[in-house]
């Protein structure tokens, strides 16, 4: 079964990603569709990008 994809606009306005709408707006492309797992990975990558690795 194919993964359902959503537009940047749908993800920014979704209740699920409400706390991360600024990250989504900044990092997702307007003309591309994204799955939930891909969107979560982009958010996680951003949130952990400033942390130093041990």
Secondary structure, 3 states (H helix, E strand, C coil): CCCCCEEHHHHHCCCCCHHHHHHHHHHCCCCCEECHHHHHHHHHHHHHCCCCCC
